[in-house]
């Protein structure tokens, strides 16, 4: 798992499709959903941390663009 698309595909396996309309909001909601599936022990810690790092990186990129 290396990209935001990969995280989207992971969430999709659990029936979670996120589209709010603004990329930064999508990333924030994906982060919340990721945490929920991890807390329910549906994914392992390594998968969670990898996906979380990707979301954090993408969120930082969006913040640096200043388009929120």
C-alpha positions as CSV (number, residue, x, y, z in Angstrom):
1,X,0.0,0.0,0.0
2,X,1.6,3.2,-1.1
3,X,-1.0,5.7,-2.4
4,X,-4.3,7.3,-1.4
5,X,-6.0,5.1,-4.1
6,X,-4.6,2.0,-2.2
7,X,-6.2,3.3,1.0
8,X,-9.5,3.9,-0.8
9,X,-9.4,0.3,-2.1
10,X,-8.8,-1.0,1.4
11,X,-11.8,0.9,2.7
12,X,-13.9,-0.3,-0.2
13,X,-13.3,-3.9,0.9
14,X,-15.4,-3.0,4.0
15,X,-18.1,-1.3,1.9
16,X,-16.7,2.2,2.7
17,X,-16.7,4.7,-0.1
18,X,-15.8,8.2,0.8
19,X,-16.6,11.2,-1.4
20,X,-17.4,14.5,0.2
21,X,-16.3,16.7,-2.7
22,X,-13.1,18.3,-1.3
23,X,-10.0,16.1,-1.2
24,X,-8.9,17.3,2.3
25,X,-12.4,16.4,3.7
26,X,-12.3,13.1,2.0
27,X,-8.9,12.3,3.6
28,X,-10.2,13.4,7.1
29,X,-13.2,11.1,6.8
30,X,-11.1,8.2,5.5
31,X,-8.9,8.6,8.5
32,X,-11.9,8.3,10.8
33,X,-13.2,5.3,9.0
34,X,-9.8,3.6,9.0
35,X,-9.6,4.1,12.8
36,X,-13.1,2.5,13.2
37,X,-12.2,-0.6,11.2
38,X,-8.9,-1.0,13.1
39,X,-10.6,-0.6,16.5
40,X,-13.0,-3.4,15.4
41,X,-10.0,-5.5,14.7
42,X,-10.8,-5.9,11.1
43,X,-7.3,-5.0,10.0
44,X,-4.0,-5.6,11.6
45,X,-1.8,-2.9,13.2
46,X,0.7,-2.8,10.3
47,X,-2.0,-2.2,7.7
48,X,-3.6,0.4,9.9
49,X,-0.3,2.3,10.4
50,X,0.7,2.1,6.8
51,X,-2.7,3.5,5.7
52,X,-2.7,6.1,8.4
53,X,0.8,7.4,7.3
54,X,-0.4,7.7,3.7
55,X,-3.5,9.6,4.8
56,X,-1.4,11.9,7.0
57,X,1.0,12.6,4.2
58,X,-1.8,13.4,1.7
59,X,-3.5,15.6,4.3
60,X,-0.2,17.5,4.8
61,X,0.1,18.0,1.0
62,X,-3.5,19.3,0.8
63,X,-2.9,21.7,3.7
64,X,0.3,23.0,2.1
65,X,-1.7,23.8,-1.1
66,X,-4.0,26.0,1.0
67,X,-7.1,25.1,-0.8
68,X,-9.3,24.2,2.2
